Amino acid sequence: MSRLFQELDYRPTPIGALSLRKRRDLASGGDIYEIKLGDEFLMSSQFTVSEIALARLALAAHGGTGLDVVVGGLGLGYTAATVLEHDAVASLLVVEMLDAVIDWHRAAVLPLGPSLTSDARCRLVCGDFFAMASEVAGFDPDAPCRLFDAILVDIDHSPDMLLDERSRPFYQPDGLRVVARHLAPGGIFALWSNDRPDEGFTRRLSGVFTEAWAVSVKFHNPLQNREATQTVYLARSGSRLDKAAH
């Protein structure tokens, strides 16, 4: 392949063919990493503002220390790496369904892999986040029924644009109630979306959580030479009694 473009890996998965590519950005001279599922772009290291904001907004909304955090979706690692920048975080569990993505980080094929895998607070778990969310045992295979202070999700494009139809129930009231049960009292649920804020989904969150709101994240898209807007949804769990009442 050209020195300006490399396909670093290609693997079949249950939801389609997964590929990792690296290309040289002629404008900056740096390398851009991209993950594709079939012909669809999943993520690019050229656009990471909202993935970083997902972590920063969620941890700021909680405001506590000694936090136990779950990230659903490893991807290129920007959300996880930003979580680990905070001294308030005691532990991070990253759940990723595609074992290839975990392999890329552990083999240092991706730039953030070494910092994630060398941090003693961080564990990478291969599993279906949505299936684990629906189970009483939850996200930590080593500690069933463990509660977390923050659950951050960056998997689907939005609550309506899904990579796999099997995740659709997660975004409905019953699915949100189930994931809320894995939060400690006062915990934060945060969700990334490629779309602009959807008032209907914010209302759906408000019907499950004590408090819910959406934050618009704006950044310049050099490929289209215009401002782009993505969304981070945030919701706060109530007390144990509040969750039992749901």
Contacts in CASP RR format, 6 or more apart in sequence:
PFRMAT RR
TARGET T0000
AUTHOR 0000-0000-0000
METHOD contacts of the structure
MODEL  1
MSRLFQELDYRPTPIGALSLRKRRDLASGGDIYEIKLGDEFLMSSQFTVS
EIALARLALAAHGGTGLDVVVGGLGLGYTAATVLEHDAVASLLVVEMLDA
VIDWHRAAVLPLGPSLTSDARCRLVCGDFFAMASEVAGFDPDAPCRLFDA
ILVDIDHSPDMLLDERSRPFYQPDGLRVVARHLAPGGIFALWSNDRPDEG
FTRRLSGVFTEAWAVSVKFHNPLQNREATQTVYLARSGSRLDKAAH
1 7 0 8 1.000
3 24 0 8 1.000
4 23 0 8 1.000
4 24 0 8 1.000
4 26 0 8 1.000
5 21 0 8 1.000
5 22 0 8 1.000
5 23 0 8 1.000
5 24 0 8 1.000
6 21 0 8 1.000
6 22 0 8 1.000
6 23 0 8 1.000
7 19 0 8 1.000
7 20 0 8 1.000
7 21 0 8 1.000
8 20 0 8 1.000
8 21 0 8 1.000
8 22 0 8 1.000
8 104 0 8 1.000
8 109 0 8 1.000
9 18 0 8 1.000
9 19 0 8 1.000
9 20 0 8 1.000
9 100 0 8 1.000
9 104 0 8 1.000
9 109 0 8 1.000
10 17 0 8 1.000
10 18 0 8 1.000
10 19 0 8 1.000
10 20 0 8 1.000
11 17 0 8 1.000
11 18 0 8 1.000
11 19 0 8 1.000
11 100 0 8 1.000
12 18 0 8 1.000
13 37 0 8 1.000
13 98 0 8 1.000
13 100 0 8 1.000
15 37 0 8 1.000
15 163 0 8 1.000
15 164 0 8 1.000
16 37 0 8 1.000
16 38 0 8 1.000
17 37 0 8 1.000
17 38 0 8 1.000
18 35 0 8 1.000
18 36 0 8 1.000
18 37 0 8 1.000
18 38 0 8 1.000
18 98 0 8 1.000
18 100 0 8 1.000
18 101 0 8 1.000
19 35 0 8 1.000
19 36 0 8 1.000
19 38 0 8 1.000
20 33 0 8 1.000
20 34 0 8 1.000
20 35 0 8 1.000
20 100 0 8 1.000
20 104 0 8 1.000
20 109 0 8 1.000
20 110 0 8 1.000
21 33 0 8 1.000
21 34 0 8 1.000
21 35 0 8 1.000
21 36 0 8 1.000
22 31 0 8 1.000
22 32 0 8 1.000
22 33 0 8 1.000
22 34 0 8 1.000
23 31 0 8 1.000
23 32 0 8 1.000
23 34 0 8 1.000
24 30 0 8 1.000
24 31 0 8 1.000
24 32 0 8 1.000
25 31 0 8 1.000
25 32 0 8 1.000
25 46 0 8 1.000
27 222 0 8 1.000
31 45 0 8 1.000
32 44 0 8 1.000
32 45 0 8 1.000
32 46 0 8 1.000
33 44 0 8 1.000
33 45 0 8 1.000
33 76 0 8 1.000
33 110 0 8 1.000
33 111 0 8 1.000
34 41 0 8 1.000
34 43 0 8 1.000
34 44 0 8 1.000
34 45 0 8 1.000
34 46 0 8 1.000
35 41 0 8 1.000
35 42 0 8 1.000
35 43 0 8 1.000
35 44 0 8 1.000
35 75 0 8 1.000
35 76 0 8 1.000
35 101 0 8 1.000
36 42 0 8 1.000
37 163 0 8 1.000
42 75 0 8 1.000
42 163 0 8 1.000
43 51 0 8 1.000
43 75 0 8 1.000
43 76 0 8 1.000
44 76 0 8 1.000
45 76 0 8 1.000
45 78 0 8 1.000
45 111 0 8 1.000
46 222 0 8 1.000
46 223 0 8 1.000
47 219 0 8 1.000
47 221 0 8 1.000
47 228 0 8 1.000
48 76 0 8 1.000
48 78 0 8 1.000
49 217 0 8 1.000
49 219 0 8 1.000
49 230 0 8 1.000
50 192 0 8 1.000
50 217 0 8 1.000
50 219 0 8 1.000
50 230 0 8 1.000
50 231 0 8 1.000
50 232 0 8 1.000
51 76 0 8 1.000
51 77 0 8 1.000
51 78 0 8 1.000
51 79 0 8 1.000
51 82 0 8 1.000
51 154 0 8 1.000
51 192 0 8 1.000
52 78 0 8 1.000
52 79 0 8 1.000
52 82 0 8 1.000
53 215 0 8 1.000
53 217 0 8 1.000
53 232 0 8 1.000
54 79 0 8 1.000
54 82 0 8 1.000
54 152 0 8 1.000
54 154 0 8 1.000
54 190 0 8 1.000
54 191 0 8 1.000
54 192 0 8 1.000
54 232 0 8 1.000
55 71 0 8 1.000
55 79 0 8 1.000
55 80 0 8 1.000
55 82 0 8 1.000
55 83 0 8 1.000
55 85 0 8 1.000
55 86 0 8 1.000
55 152 0 8 1.000
56 82 0 8 1.000
57 190 0 8 1.000
57 215 0 8 1.000
57 232 0 8 1.000
57 234 0 8 1.000
58 150 0 8 1.000
58 152 0 8 1.000
58 188 0 8 1.000
58 190 0 8 1.000
58 232 0 8 1.000
58 234 0 8 1.000
59 67 0 8 1.000
59 69 0 8 1.000
59 83 0 8 1.000
59 86 0 8 1.000
59 88 0 8 1.000
59 89 0 8 1.000
59 150 0 8 1.000
59 188 0 8 1.000
61 188 0 8 1.000
61 190 0 8 1.000
61 234 0 8 1.000
61 236 0 8 1.000
62 149 0 8 1.000
62 150 0 8 1.000
62 186 0 8 1.000
62 187 0 8 1.000
62 188 0 8 1.000
63 88 0 8 1.000
64 88 0 8 1.000
64 149 0 8 1.000
65 87 0 8 1.000
65 88 0 8 1.000
66 88 0 8 1.000
66 89 0 8 1.000
66 90 0 8 1.000
66 149 0 8 1.000
67 86 0 8 1.000
67 88 0 8 1.000
67 89 0 8 1.000
67 90 0 8 1.000
67 91 0 8 1.000
67 149 0 8 1.000
67 150 0 8 1.000
68 90 0 8 1.000
68 91 0 8 1.000
68 93 0 8 1.000
68 146 0 8 1.000
68 147 0 8 1.000
68 148 0 8 1.000
68 149 0 8 1.000
68 150 0 8 1.000
68 184 0 8 1.000
69 83 0 8 1.000
69 89 0 8 1.000
69 91 0 8 1.000
69 92 0 8 1.000
69 93 0 8 1.000
69 148 0 8 1.000
69 149 0 8 1.000
69 150 0 8 1.000
69 151 0 8 1.000
69 152 0 8 1.000
70 92 0 8 1.000
70 93 0 8 1.000
70 94 0 8 1.000
70 95 0 8 1.000
70 139 0 8 1.000
70 148 0 8 1.000
70 150 0 8 1.000
70 151 0 8 1.000
70 152 0 8 1.000
70 182 0 8 1.000
71 79 0 8 1.000
71 80 0 8 1.000
71 83 0 8 1.000
71 92 0 8 1.000
71 93 0 8 1.000
71 94 0 8 1.000
71 95 0 8 1.000
71 152 0 8 1.000
71 153 0 8 1.000
71 154 0 8 1.000
72 94 0 8 1.000
72 95 0 8 1.000
72 96 0 8 1.000
72 129 0 8 1.000
72 151 0 8 1.000
72 152 0 8 1.000
72 153 0 8 1.000
72 154 0 8 1.000
72 155 0 8 1.000
73 79 0 8 1.000
73 94 0 8 1.000
73 95 0 8 1.000
73 96 0 8 1.000
73 97 0 8 1.000
73 129 0 8 1.000
73 153 0 8 1.000
73 154 0 8 1.000
73 155 0 8 1.000
74 80 0 8 1.000
74 94 0 8 1.000
74 95 0 8 1.000
74 96 0 8 1.000
74 101 0 8 1.000
74 102 0 8 1.000
74 105 0 8 1.000
74 124 0 8 1.000
75 96 0 8 1.000
75 101 0 8 1.000
75 154 0 8 1.000
76 110 0 8 1.000
76 112 0 8 1.000
77 105 0 8 1.000
77 110 0 8 1.000
77 112 0 8 1.000
77 113 0 8 1.000
77 116 0 8 1.000
78 112 0 8 1.000
79 152 0 8 1.000
79 154 0 8 1.000
79 192 0 8 1.000
80 92 0 8 1.000
80 94 0 8 1.000
80 112 0 8 1.000
80 116 0 8 1.000
80 122 0 8 1.000
81 112 0 8 1.000
81 115 0 8 1.000
81 116 0 8 1.000
83 89 0 8 1.000
83 92 0 8 1.000
83 152 0 8 1.000
84 92 0 8 1.000
84 115 0 8 1.000
84 116 0 8 1.000
84 119 0 8 1.000
84 121 0 8 1.000
84 122 0 8 1.000
89 121 0 8 1.000
90 121 0 8 1.000
91 121 0 8 1.000
91 122 0 8 1.000
91 123 0 8 1.000
92 119 0 8 1.000
92 121 0 8 1.000
92 122 0 8 1.000
92 123 0 8 1.000
93 123 0 8 1.000
93 125 0 8 1.000
93 139 0 8 1.000
93 140 0 8 1.000
93 148 0 8 1.000
94 116 0 8 1.000
94 122 0 8 1.000
94 123 0 8 1.000
94 124 0 8 1.000
94 125 0 8 1.000
95 125 0 8 1.000
95 127 0 8 1.000
95 129 0 8 1.000
95 132 0 8 1.000
95 139 0 8 1.000
96 102 0 8 1.000
96 124 0 8 1.000
96 125 0 8 1.000
96 126 0 8 1.000
96 127 0 8 1.000
96 129 0 8 1.000
97 126 0 8 1.000
97 127 0 8 1.000
97 128 0 8 1.000
97 129 0 8 1.000
99 126 0 8 1.000
102 124 0 8 1.000
102 126 0 8 1.000
103 109 0 8 1.000
104 110 0 8 1.000
104 113 0 8 1.000
105 112 0 8 1.000
105 113 0 8 1.000
105 116 0 8 1.000
105 117 0 8 1.000
105 124 0 8 1.000
106 113 0 8 1.000
106 117 0 8 1.000
106 124 0 8 1.000
108 114 0 8 1.000
116 122 0 8 1.000
116 124 0 8 1.000
117 124 0 8 1.000
125 139 0 8 1.000
125 140 0 8 1.000
125 141 0 8 1.000
129 139 0 8 1.000
129 153 0 8 1.000
129 155 0 8 1.000
130 155 0 8 1.000
130 166 0 8 1.000
130 167 0 8 1.000
130 170 0 8 1.000
132 138 0 8 1.000
132 139 0 8 1.000
133 139 0 8 1.000
133 170 0 8 1.000
133 175 0 8 1.000
133 178 0 8 1.000
133 179 0 8 1.000
133 182 0 8 1.000
134 169 0 8 1.000
134 170 0 8 1.000
134 175 0 8 1.000
134 178 0 8 1.000
136 144 0 8 1.000
136 145 0 8 1.000
137 144 0 8 1.000
137 145 0 8 1.000
138 144 0 8 1.000
138 145 0 8 1.000
138 146 0 8 1.000
138 182 0 8 1.000
139 146 0 8 1.000
139 148 0 8 1.000
139 151 0 8 1.000
139 182 0 8 1.000
140 146 0 8 1.000
146 182 0 8 1.000
147 182 0 8 1.000
147 183 0 8 1.000
147 184 0 8 1.000
148 182 0 8 1.000
148 183 0 8 1.000
148 184 0 8 1.000
148 187 0 8 1.000
149 183 0 8 1.000
149 184 0 8 1.000
149 186 0 8 1.000
149 187 0 8 1.000
149 188 0 8 1.000
150 183 0 8 1.000
150 187 0 8 1.000
150 188 0 8 1.000
150 189 0 8 1.000
150 190 0 8 1.000
151 179 0 8 1.000
151 182 0 8 1.000
151 183 0 8 1.000
151 188 0 8 1.000
151 189 0 8 1.000
151 190 0 8 1.000
152 190 0 8 1.000
152 191 0 8 1.000
152 192 0 8 1.000
153 189 0 8 1.000
153 190 0 8 1.000
153 191 0 8 1.000
153 192 0 8 1.000
154 191 0 8 1.000
154 192 0 8 1.000
155 163 0 8 1.000
155 167 0 8 1.000
156 162 0 8 1.000
156 163 0 8 1.000
156 167 0 8 1.000
157 163 0 8 1.000
157 193 0 8 1.000
157 194 0 8 1.000
157 195 0 8 1.000
158 193 0 8 1.000
158 194 0 8 1.000
158 195 0 8 1.000
158 198 0 8 1.000
158 231 0 8 1.000
159 171 0 8 1.000
159 191 0 8 1.000
159 193 0 8 1.000
159 198 0 8 1.000
159 201 0 8 1.000
160 171 0 8 1.000
160 195 0 8 1.000
160 198 0 8 1.000
161 194 0 8 1.000
161 195 0 8 1.000
162 168 0 8 1.000
169 175 0 8 1.000
170 176 0 8 1.000
170 179 0 8 1.000
171 201 0 8 1.000
171 204 0 8 1.000
172 204 0 8 1.000
173 204 0 8 1.000
173 207 0 8 1.000
173 208 0 8 1.000
176 189 0 8 1.000
176 204 0 8 1.000
176 205 0 8 1.000
176 208 0 8 1.000
176 209 0 8 1.000
177 208 0 8 1.000
177 246 0 8 1.000
179 189 0 8 1.000
180 189 0 8 1.000
180 208 0 8 1.000
180 209 0 8 1.000
180 235 0 8 1.000
180 237 0 8 1.000
180 243 0 8 1.000
180 246 0 8 1.000
181 243 0 8 1.000
183 189 0 8 1.000
183 237 0 8 1.000
183 243 0 8 1.000
184 237 0 8 1.000
185 237 0 8 1.000
185 238 0 8 1.000
185 239 0 8 1.000
185 240 0 8 1.000
185 243 0 8 1.000
186 210 0 8 1.000
186 236 0 8 1.000
186 237 0 8 1.000
186 238 0 8 1.000
186 239 0 8 1.000
187 236 0 8 1.000
187 237 0 8 1.000
187 238 0 8 1.000
188 234 0 8 1.000
188 235 0 8 1.000
188 236 0 8 1.000
188 237 0 8 1.000
189 205 0 8 1.000
189 209 0 8 1.000
189 234 0 8 1.000
189 235 0 8 1.000
189 236 0 8 1.000
189 237 0 8 1.000
190 232 0 8 1.000
190 233 0 8 1.000
190 234 0 8 1.000
190 235 0 8 1.000
191 232 0 8 1.000
191 233 0 8 1.000
192 230 0 8 1.000
192 231 0 8 1.000
192 232 0 8 1.000
193 230 0 8 1.000
193 231 0 8 1.000
193 232 0 8 1.000
193 233 0 8 1.000
194 230 0 8 1.000
195 230 0 8 1.000
195 231 0 8 1.000
196 216 0 8 1.000
196 229 0 8 1.000
196 230 0 8 1.000
196 231 0 8 1.000
197 214 0 8 1.000
197 215 0 8 1.000
197 216 0 8 1.000
197 231 0 8 1.000
197 233 0 8 1.000
198 214 0 8 1.000
198 231 0 8 1.000
201 214 0 8 1.000
201 233 0 8 1.000
202 212 0 8 1.000
202 213 0 8 1.000
202 214 0 8 1.000
202 233 0 8 1.000
205 212 0 8 1.000
205 233 0 8 1.000
205 235 0 8 1.000
206 212 0 8 1.000
206 235 0 8 1.000
208 235 0 8 1.000
208 246 0 8 1.000
209 235 0 8 1.000
209 236 0 8 1.000
209 237 0 8 1.000
209 238 0 8 1.000
210 235 0 8 1.000
210 236 0 8 1.000
210 237 0 8 1.000
210 238 0 8 1.000
210 242 0 8 1.000
211 235 0 8 1.000
211 236 0 8 1.000
212 233 0 8 1.000
212 234 0 8 1.000
212 235 0 8 1.000
212 236 0 8 1.000
213 233 0 8 1.000
213 234 0 8 1.000
213 235 0 8 1.000
214 231 0 8 1.000
214 232 0 8 1.000
214 233 0 8 1.000
214 234 0 8 1.000
215 231 0 8 1.000
215 232 0 8 1.000
215 233 0 8 1.000
215 234 0 8 1.000
216 229 0 8 1.000
216 230 0 8 1.000
216 231 0 8 1.000
217 229 0 8 1.000
217 230 0 8 1.000
217 231 0 8 1.000
217 232 0 8 1.000
218 227 0 8 1.000
218 228 0 8 1.000
218 229 0 8 1.000
219 227 0 8 1.000
219 228 0 8 1.000
219 230 0 8 1.000
220 226 0 8 1.000
220 227 0 8 1.000
220 228 0 8 1.000
221 227 0 8 1.000
221 228 0 8 1.000
237 243 0 8 1.000
END
